[in-house]
């Protein structure tokens, strides 16, 4: 058996295993992905796409709410720091004028 044939045989075994391992690592079902790839039913693909789109929309909305609340907290922090900065500037002016 030639080296090229050995390489092709090893590649034919390792490539699917690597795909399944990567799918598992990324949190998806590799076997279902392969089944969907070879299935001729478009309806199954559309329903899974709609379900995943609904999950995506929910995740995006949750993320949006998180960033809105974080933005509000940061704006309040900025306002407080600006007030503190103005107070320190006034204090510096008073100290300079008192000398």
N, C-alpha and C positions, 0 to 999 in steps of 0.2 A: 504494500500500500504506500502510495507516495505521500509526501509531506503536505501537498495541497489537498489531497483527499482527507487526510486526518484533520487538517484545519477546518475544512467545510463541515465535517461530521461534528467536531467540537463546537463550532459556531452554531450549527443547527440545534444543538442541545443547550448551549449556554445562553443564546439570545432570548428564547422564551422565558427561561428562568430569570434572567436579568430584568426583563420587562415586568414579570410578576413581582419580583422583589422591589423594583422601583415603584410600582403601583401601590404595593402594600406600604412602603415607606411614606408615600405621598397621601395615604389615607383613602385611596380609592380601591375598588374591587377590580383587580386585573382580569380575572376570569370573566366577569360580567362585561368588561370592556371588549374582550375578545369575542364574546358571544354577540354583543351588539354590532361589532364590526362585520361579522359574517351573517347576521340575520337579514332577511329580506323584508322584514316588517317595518315599514316607516312609522307606523302608528305607535309602536313601542318606543321608538327613538323620540318622537314628538312629545309623548306623555312624560318621558323622563326629562326631556329638555324643559318642559313647562314646570315640572316639580323643582328642578334645579334652579330655574329662573326665579321662582317664588322664594326659594331659600336665599338666593343671591340678593333679591330685593329686600328681604327681611334683614339680612346681614348688613347691607348698605345703609338701611334706615337706622339700625342700631348704632352703627359706626358714626353716622351723621349726628345722631343725638349726643353721642359721647363727645364728639368734637365741638358741638355747639355749647355744651355745658362747660367743657374745658376752656373754650374761647371766652365765655362769660367770666369764669374765675380769673383768667389771665388779665382780662380788661379791668376787673376790680383791683387786682394786684397792681396793675400799672397806675391806676388812679391813686391808690394809697401811696405808692412810691413817689409819684409826682408831687403829692401833698407834702410828703416827708422831705423831698428835695427842696421844695420851695421854702419850707420851714428852716432847713439847714442854710439855704442861701440868705434868708433874712437874718439868721443868727450870725453868719459870717459878716454881713454888712454891719450889724450892731457892734460886733467885736472890733472891726476895723475902724469904725467911727469913734469908738471909745478910747482909742489909743492916743 
